[in-house]
Amino acid sequence: MATTADEASTVEVSVNAGVGLGTIDEAAFGVNHALWDSHMNDPEVTGLLGEAGVGVMRYPGGSYGDIYHWKDHTAPGGYVAPHTTFDEFMSSVRTSGSQPMIIANYGTGTPQEAADWVR
């Protein structure tokens, strides 16, 4: 039987900030690289990401993964800024010392398109 607001019980939550459960790997700290951001591969940005300890960069970033076609660098229905190609992205990854995370297009792409990109 569901409880009503009048019947809801009080909950007490406590946190012991002095107890650590583990260490998060540096690769868990990352950013999306957005194809609409014409500054995503600027040397200043790449340098700041490296200094910040960003461990992984995701491409093409966010919901654009559903519409991005890597072979012709297009995202029908979205804006693709200059200087945001995969090769330019990989240059930024190498320069910053991070790892790439590539998102295959499972929205408008095909399994073959994803396989070709891996190849």
C-alpha positions in Angstrom: 0.0 0.0 0.0 1.4 3.4 -1.0 2.0 6.0 1.7 0.5 9.5 1.5 2.3 12.7 2.3 0.8 12.7 5.7 2.1 9.2 6.4 5.6 9.8 5.1 8.3 9.0 7.6 11.3 11.2 8.4 14.6 10.0 7.0 18.0 10.9 8.4 21.1 10.8 6.3 24.6 11.2 7.6 27.9 11.4 5.7 31.3 10.6 7.1 33.6 12.7 4.9 36.7 11.2 6.6 36.1 7.8 5.1 37.3 7.1 1.5 35.9 4.3 -0.5 38.4 4.4 -3.3 40.3 6.4 -5.9 38.6 7.4 -9.1 40.9 6.8 -12.2 41.9 9.9 -14.0 40.3 8.7 -17.2 36.9 9.1 -15.4 37.3 12.9 -15.5 36.4 14.0 -19.0 34.7 16.4 -21.3 32.4 16.3 -24.4 33.9 17.9 -27.5 31.0 19.5 -29.2 31.1 19.7 -33.0 29.3 23.1 -32.8 32.2 24.6 -30.8 34.6 26.2 -33.2 37.1 26.6 -30.3 37.2 23.0 -29.1 40.6 22.4 -30.7 42.2 25.8 -30.0 45.7 25.4 -28.5 44.7 27.5 -25.5 41.7 25.2 -24.8 43.7 22.0 -25.3 46.4 23.4 -22.9 43.8 24.2 -20.2 42.3 20.7 -20.5 45.7 19.2 -20.0 46.4 21.4 -17.0 43.0 20.5 -15.5 43.9 16.8 -15.7 41.1 15.9 -18.1 41.6 12.2 -18.7 39.2 11.5 -21.5 37.6 13.6 -24.3 34.4 12.3 -25.9 33.8 12.9 -29.7 31.6 13.9 -31.3 30.1 14.7 -28.0 26.6 14.6 -26.6 23.5 14.1 -28.7 25.5 14.9 -31.9 26.6 11.2 -31.7 23.2 10.3 -33.0 23.5 12.5 -36.2 27.2 12.7 -36.9 28.7 11.0 -40.0 32.4 10.9 -39.8 33.2 10.1 -43.4 31.9 13.4 -44.7 32.0 15.3 -41.3 28.3 16.2 -41.4 25.6 16.2 -38.8 22.3 16.7 -40.7 20.0 18.8 -38.6 22.9 20.3 -36.5 25.7 22.8 -37.0 29.2 21.5 -37.6 31.8 24.3 -36.8 35.1 24.6 -38.7 38.2 22.9 -37.3 36.2 20.1 -35.5 37.2 17.1 -37.7 38.2 13.8 -36.2 41.8 14.4 -37.1 41.8 17.8 -35.4 40.1 16.3 -32.3 42.8 13.5 -32.1 45.5 16.1 -32.3 44.0 17.8 -29.3 43.7 14.5 -27.5 47.4 13.8 -28.0 48.5 17.3 -27.1 46.5 17.3 -23.9 47.7 13.8 -22.9 44.1 12.5 -22.5 42.4 9.5 -24.0 39.7 9.6 -26.8 36.2 8.2 -26.3 34.5 7.8 -29.7 30.7 7.7 -30.0 29.3 5.7 -32.9 26.3 7.0 -34.6 23.5 4.7 -33.5 20.7 7.2 -34.3 21.0 7.8 -38.1 24.1 5.7 -38.9 24.6 2.1 -39.7 26.6 -0.7 -38.2 28.8 -0.7 -41.3 29.5 3.1 -40.8 30.6 2.4 -37.2 32.7 -0.6 -38.3 34.4 1.5 -41.0 35.3 4.1 -38.5 36.9 1.5 -36.2 38.8 0.2 -39.1 
